[in-house]
Amino acid sequence: SIDPFGTSLKDVGFELRSGEILGIAGVSGNGQQAQMAVLSGEDTRARPGTVHLFGHDVARASPRDRRRRGRHSVPEERLGRGAVPPLSLAQHTLLTRDDAIGPGGWLRTKGITGMAVELIDRFKVKAAGPHAAAKSLSGGNLQKFIMGREIDAAPKVLLVSQPTWGVDVGAAAQIRGELLKLRDAGCAVLVVSEELDELFEVSDRLMVMAQGRLSPSIPAAEATVEQIGAWMSGLWDGGAGEASAAVPGLVTQ
């Protein structure tokens, strides 16, 4: 774990397939942040060959290299990891959207402003405008903007931690609907959430992380709240997760 007080991962292996949403449940502090750091590229200490993206070994690849292969992500910590407090919303499109940069590295000023305006409108973000600083937004509105920025990028793989934290009921429904649209368009979506109702609503398969270990996967239609609750205590047969395989999407082992 990159956090000295975090939970280390143990024998974590799974596959994320194109055209599905894999939900990962668990009580906060059981290794979810460490797992997301490895998958996003924030933590590049993984052994070569342990993380594959569409058949490419990306265990030591940077977040930017992974984005260029179609992987986008939304971290649990919005202000500081997902956003830079003093930067404007327009400037935030530059953090993860290469389409906002023209040939030779020139910034498309009108383009990034227009993109921010479209995101504010589409995701109903309450802000003073595209030039408002990220720190001026409420947590829920910043959440909507960051989620919107990554969803609008039409990713091939999307990693999301706590997708609807701090947003109102209407915005939460919209975000979940957008995730389902991405899945139906062929995107591989990984959702880490502490809200079981949310995971049951959007997931095709479910897994549980407990004490740094990952449970076997189960089709969401076959899972029960009672079973997932028991697994959140680490009570599953085997307890070391499923073997990974080289299939389209994101694979770790």
C-alpha positions as CSV (number, residue, x, y, z in Angstrom):
1,S,0.0,0.0,0.0
2,I,1.3,3.6,-0.8
3,D,-0.4,4.7,2.5
4,P,1.7,3.7,5.5
5,F,-1.5,3.3,7.4
6,G,-3.4,1.5,4.6
7,T,-4.2,-2.1,4.1
8,S,-1.8,-4.2,1.9
9,L,-3.2,-6.2,-0.9
10,K,-2.9,-10.0,-0.7
11,D,-3.4,-12.4,-3.6
12,V,-5.7,-10.1,-5.5
13,G,-6.6,-11.4,-8.9
14,F,-9.6,-10.6,-11.2
15,E,-10.7,-9.8,-14.7
16,L,-12.8,-6.9,-15.9
17,R,-14.5,-7.5,-19.2
18,S,-15.6,-5.1,-21.9
19,G,-19.4,-4.5,-21.7
20,E,-19.8,-5.2,-18.0
21,I,-19.9,-3.4,-14.7
22,L,-18.0,-5.2,-11.9
23,G,-18.9,-3.9,-8.5
24,I,-16.6,-4.2,-5.5
25,A,-18.1,-3.9,-2.1
26,G,-16.4,-3.6,1.2
27,V,-16.0,-1.5,4.4
28,S,-13.7,1.5,3.9
29,G,-10.1,0.8,4.8
30,N,-9.9,-2.8,3.6
31,G,-7.6,-2.2,0.6
32,Q,-9.9,-0.5,-1.9
33,Q,-7.7,2.6,-2.2
34,A,-4.5,0.6,-2.6
35,Q,-6.2,-1.5,-5.4
36,M,-7.4,1.6,-7.2
37,A,-3.9,3.1,-7.0
38,V,-2.4,0.1,-8.7
39,L,-5.0,-0.1,-11.4
40,S,-4.9,3.7,-12.2
41,G,-1.1,3.9,-12.3
42,E,-0.7,6.1,-9.2
43,D,1.2,3.2,-7.7
44,T,3.6,1.7,-10.2
45,R,5.3,-0.8,-7.9
46,A,3.4,-3.8,-9.2
47,R,5.6,-6.5,-10.6
48,P,5.8,-6.6,-14.4
49,G,3.1,-8.8,-15.9
50,T,0.6,-8.4,-13.0
51,V,-1.6,-5.8,-14.6
52,H,-2.8,-6.0,-18.2
53,L,-4.9,-3.6,-20.2
54,F,-6.3,-5.1,-23.5
55,G,-3.4,-7.5,-23.6
56,H,-0.7,-4.9,-22.8
57,D,1.4,-5.1,-19.7
58,V,0.8,-1.8,-17.9
59,A,2.0,-2.7,-14.4
60,R,4.7,0.0,-14.6
61,A,2.9,2.3,-17.0
62,S,2.1,5.8,-15.9
63,P,-1.5,7.1,-15.6
64,R,-1.1,9.0,-18.8
65,D,0.0,6.0,-20.7
66,R,-3.0,4.0,-19.4
67,R,-5.3,6.8,-20.4
68,R,-4.0,6.7,-23.9
69,R,-5.0,3.1,-24.1
70,G,-8.5,4.1,-23.1
71,R,-8.5,3.8,-19.3
72,H,-10.0,6.7,-17.2
73,S,-10.6,6.8,-13.5
74,V,-12.3,8.8,-10.7
75,P,-10.5,8.5,-7.3
76,E,-12.2,8.5,-4.0
77,E,-10.5,11.7,-2.9
78,R,-11.9,14.3,-5.2
79,L,-10.1,17.5,-4.0
80,G,-6.4,16.9,-4.2
81,R,-6.4,13.7,-6.4
82,G,-9.4,14.2,-8.7
83,A,-9.1,18.0,-8.8
84,V,-6.6,20.8,-8.0
85,P,-8.3,23.3,-5.7
86,P,-7.2,26.6,-7.3
87,L,-7.6,25.5,-11.0
88,S,-10.7,26.5,-12.9
89,L,-13.2,23.9,-14.2
90,A,-12.0,24.7,-17.7
91,Q,-8.4,24.0,-16.7
92,H,-9.5,20.7,-15.1
93,T,-10.4,19.3,-18.5
94,L,-6.6,19.4,-19.3
95,L,-5.8,17.1,-16.5
96,T,-7.2,14.0,-18.1
97,R,-8.5,15.0,-21.6
98,D,-5.9,14.9,-24.3
99,D,-8.5,16.1,-26.8
100,A,-8.2,19.5,-25.2
101,I,-4.6,19.9,-26.4
102,G,-3.9,20.7,-30.1
103,P,-0.9,19.8,-32.3
104,G,2.4,20.9,-30.9
105,G,1.0,21.1,-27.4
106,W,-1.0,24.2,-28.0
107,L,-4.1,24.6,-25.8
108,R,-7.4,24.8,-27.4
109,T,-8.6,27.7,-25.2
110,K,-12.1,27.9,-26.7
111,G,-12.3,24.2,-26.8
112,I,-11.5,23.6,-23.1
113,T,-13.9,26.4,-22.1
114,G,-16.7,25.0,-24.3
115,M,-16.0,21.5,-22.9
116,A,-16.4,22.8,-19.3
117,V,-19.6,24.6,-20.2
118,E,-21.1,21.4,-21.8
119,L,-20.1,19.4,-18.7
120,I,-21.7,21.9,-16.3
121,D,-24.9,21.9,-18.4
122,R,-25.1,18.1,-19.0
123,F,-24.4,17.1,-15.4
124,K,-26.3,20.1,-13.8
125,V,-23.2,21.4,-11.9
126,K,-23.9,24.4,-9.8
127,A,-20.9,26.7,-10.4
128,A,-20.3,30.4,-11.3
129,G,-19.2,29.2,-14.7
130,P,-16.3,27.4,-16.5
131,H,-13.7,29.7,-14.9
132,A,-14.9,29.0,-11.3
133,A,-12.2,27.4,-9.2
134,A,-12.7,23.8,-8.1
135,K,-12.4,24.8,-4.5
136,S,-15.4,27.1,-4.9
137,L,-17.8,24.2,-5.6
138,S,-19.6,22.1,-3.0
139,G,-18.4,18.5,-2.7
140,G,-21.4,17.2,-4.5
141,N,-21.1,19.6,-7.5
142,L,-17.3,18.9,-7.8
143,Q,-18.2,15.2,-7.8
144,K,-20.7,15.7,-10.6
145,F,-18.1,17.6,-12.7
146,I,-15.3,15.1,-12.2
147,M,-17.6,12.2,-13.0
148,G,-18.9,14.0,-16.0
149,R,-15.4,14.8,-17.3
150,E,-14.4,11.1,-17.2
151,I,-17.7,9.7,-18.5
152,D,-17.7,12.3,-21.4
153,A,-14.3,11.0,-22.5
154,A,-16.0,7.8,-23.8
155,P,-13.4,5.6,-22.1
156,K,-12.8,1.9,-22.9
157,V,-12.2,1.2,-19.3
158,L,-13.5,3.3,-16.4
159,L,-12.5,2.9,-12.8
160,V,-14.7,4.7,-10.3
161,S,-14.5,4.9,-6.5
162,Q,-17.7,6.0,-4.7
163,P,-19.4,7.4,-7.8
164,T,-22.3,9.2,-6.1
165,W,-20.9,10.3,-2.8
166,G,-22.3,13.7,-1.8
167,V,-24.7,14.2,-4.7
168,D,-28.5,14.5,-4.5
169,V,-30.9,11.7,-5.5
170,G,-31.5,13.1,-9.0
171,A,-27.8,13.4,-9.8
172,A,-27.1,10.0,-8.4
173,A,-29.7,8.5,-10.7
174,Q,-28.2,10.3,-13.6
175,I,-24.6,9.1,-12.8
176,R,-25.8,5.5,-12.5
177,G,-27.6,5.8,-15.8
178,E,-24.5,7.2,-17.5
179,L,-22.5,4.2,-16.2
180,L,-25.0,1.8,-17.6
181,K,-24.9,3.6,-21.0
182,L,-21.1,3.2,-21.0
183,R,-21.4,-0.5,-20.2
184,D,-24.0,-0.9,-23.0
185,A,-21.6,0.9,-25.4
186,G,-18.9,-1.8,-24.6
187,C,-16.9,0.0,-21.9
188,A,-15.5,-2.1,-19.0
189,V,-16.5,-0.4,-15.8
190,L,-15.2,-1.1,-12.3
191,V,-17.3,0.5,-9.5
192,V,-16.0,0.5,-5.9
193,S,-18.7,1.6,-3.5
194,E,-19.8,1.2,0.1
195,E,-23.4,1.5,-0.9
196,L,-24.8,-2.0,-1.5
197,D,-28.0,-0.7,-3.0
198,E,-26.0,1.2,-5.6
199,L,-23.8,-1.8,-6.4
200,F,-26.9,-4.1,-6.8
201,E,-28.5,-1.5,-9.1
202,V,-25.7,-1.2,-11.6
203,S,-23.4,-4.2,-11.3
204,D,-23.4,-7.3,-13.6
205,R,-21.0,-9.1,-11.2
206,L,-20.1,-8.4,-7.6
207,M,-16.9,-9.0,-5.6
208,V,-16.0,-8.0,-2.0
209,M,-12.7,-6.7,-0.6
210,A,-12.0,-7.5,3.0
211,Q,-8.6,-7.2,4.8
212,G,-6.8,-6.7,1.5
213,R,-8.2,-9.9,-0.1
214,L,-10.7,-10.1,-2.9
215,S,-13.6,-12.6,-2.8
216,P,-14.7,-14.8,-5.8
217,S,-17.1,-13.0,-8.2
218,I,-20.8,-13.7,-8.3
219,P,-23.5,-12.6,-10.7
220,A,-25.3,-9.7,-9.1
221,A,-28.6,-11.4,-10.0
222,E,-27.6,-14.4,-7.8
223,A,-26.2,-12.4,-4.9
224,T,-28.1,-11.4,-1.7
225,V,-27.4,-8.6,0.7
226,E,-26.9,-11.2,3.5
227,Q,-24.3,-13.1,1.5
228,I,-22.4,-9.9,0.5
229,G,-22.6,-8.8,4.1
230,A,-21.0,-12.0,5.3
231,W,-18.3,-11.7,2.7
232,M,-17.5,-8.2,3.9
233,S,-16.2,-9.9,7.0
234,G,-14.0,-12.1,4.9
235,L,-16.3,-15.1,5.2
236,W,-16.1,-16.8,1.8
237,D,-14.8,-20.2,0.7
238,G,-11.2,-20.0,-0.4
239,G,-10.8,-16.3,0.4
240,A,-8.1,-15.6,-2.1
241,G,-10.1,-14.4,-5.1
242,E,-10.5,-15.8,-8.5
243,A,-7.8,-16.5,-11.1
244,S,-7.3,-13.9,-13.8
245,A,-7.3,-14.6,-17.5
246,A,-6.2,-12.7,-20.6
247,V,-9.5,-11.4,-21.9
248,P,-10.4,-8.0,-23.4
249,G,-10.5,-5.4,-20.6
250,L,-8.5,-4.9,-17.5
251,V,-6.8,-7.9,-15.8
252,T,-4.8,-8.0,-12.6
253,Q,-3.1,-10.9,-10.8
